Amino acid sequence: MKIDIGISEQDRTQIADGLSRLLADSYTLYLMTHNFHWNVTGPMFNTLHLMFEQQYTELALAVDLIAERIRALGCPAPGTYQAFQKLTSLAEPEGVPNAQDMIRQLVRGQEAVIKTARSIAPVADKAADEPTLDLLTQRMQVHEKNAWMLRSLLEG
């Protein structure tokens, strides 16, 4: 059935392509954060263990919202590790870094997700796709706050 929501097929496809990259970045960050939650050690264990859990739990909900927006635009959502690996801008960590390096890697991951979300906004804005713009704004707010909180742990 034809989709007639006031956004051209070309714009919907372009927006969905961007959201697919955002989905891949978000899922990769989810996996990285969950990994670090399991493997963090050291004097900041409890603080980081709990913070990482909050962040990966939030990401688990976010990936569903992003995928559902892609589907609402009439495009298939990527959903495999292989697809995510091709689409993500994040590099997976090697081995088990120490707590400080985990924090640094997560800051870079949060910032990468922000940049991906920000790159989609002009296309969504041009197409007057307010639901996508709202989703992008919410995602950027969450990731900017997370990056700030993580960076704060590295100060002092």
N, C-alpha and C positions, 0 to 999 in steps of 0.2 A: 504494500500500500504506500502511496506517495506521502512523503512528509511535507506538510505545509505549515510551518511555524514562523514564517516571515524571515527566515535566514536561507540564503541560496544553498544549493547542494555543495557548490564549490567552497563556500565559506564554512559550512558545517564540517566538510571533510578536512579543511585546513585547521580548524579549531580542534577537531577530534585528534588529528595528528599531533598537535601540541599537547593536548591532554594525555595522549598516550605516552609521550615523553615524561610528562609530570607523574603519571601513574608509575612508570618504570623507575623514576628517581625516588618516588615515595616508597615503593615496595622495597627497593634496594636499601634505602635508609632504614626502613622498618627492620629488615633482616639484620643489618649491621648493628642497630641499636639493641635488638633482642640478643644477638650474639654477645655483645659487650655486657649486657645485663647478666647473662649466664656466667661470664668469664672474668668479670672485674674482681680485683683483689687490692689489698692495701688499706692504709689508714682511712681512706674515704669510702670504703666498701659500702657501708649502709646508705650513705647519702647518694652515691652514684647508682647503686643497685635499685633504689626506689625511684630516682629521677629517670633512669633509663626505662624502667617499667612504665612509668607514666607516659613517657614519650612514645614508646612502641605501641602501647595500648591506643593512644590517640591516632597514631599512624594506621593502625589496623582498621579503624573506623573510616579514616580519610580515604584510604584506597578504594573502599566500596563506593563512597560518594563520587569520586573521580570517575570510576568505571561506569557508574550509573549515568553520569552526565554524558559520557562518550556514547552510551547506548541511546540516550534520549535524543542525541543529535543524529541517530540513525547509522552509526558506525560500529563495527565490532571492537570490543575492548581487548587489548592484549592480556594474556593471562598465564603465560608460561615463563619459566626462568630463561629459556632461550630468547624469547621475544623481549623480555625485560633487559637482558644482557646487551642486546643490539640497540635498544632505545635509551638506556640510561647514560647519564653523564658522570655517574659516580663510579669510582674504582672500589672493588671489594678489598677489605683489609687482608693482609697476609699474616698468618700466625695469630698469636694472641698478644696484642700490644699491652704496654703497661697502662695504668689508669690515666695518666696525663696524656699519653698518645691517643687513647680512646677518645678523650674529650676533644682533642685537636681534630681528630678525624671526623667526629660527629659535628663539630662546628663547620668544617668544610662541607659536610654532607647537607646540613641545614641550609647553608648559604647556596649550595648548588641547586637545591629544590626551589629556593626563593628566586634565583635567576631564571630557572626554567619557567616558573609560574609567571614571572614578570614578562618574559619573552612572548607569552601567549596573549597577554592583555591587549596589545594594540590591534591584533586581528579580531579578537572578540569585541572590542570597542567599536571598530569600524563596521562590524556586522550587527551592532546594537544587540549583542547577545548578553543581556543583563544577568541571566542565571549563571553563565560561565564567569562573568566578571565578578559576581558575588562570591562564587566558589574560590576564584583565584585570590581575591582580597582576603578571605578568611584563611586560606592556606598560607599566604605570605605573612599575615599577622602571627599565626601560630609559630611558623618557622623562624621569624625574626625574634620572637620572644625566647624560643628555645635556644637559638644561637647566642643571644645575650646572656641567658642564664648559664650556659655552658662556658662561654668566655669568662664570665665572672669567677668561675671556679679556678681559672688559671692565673688570676691576678693575685698579687701579694706574695 
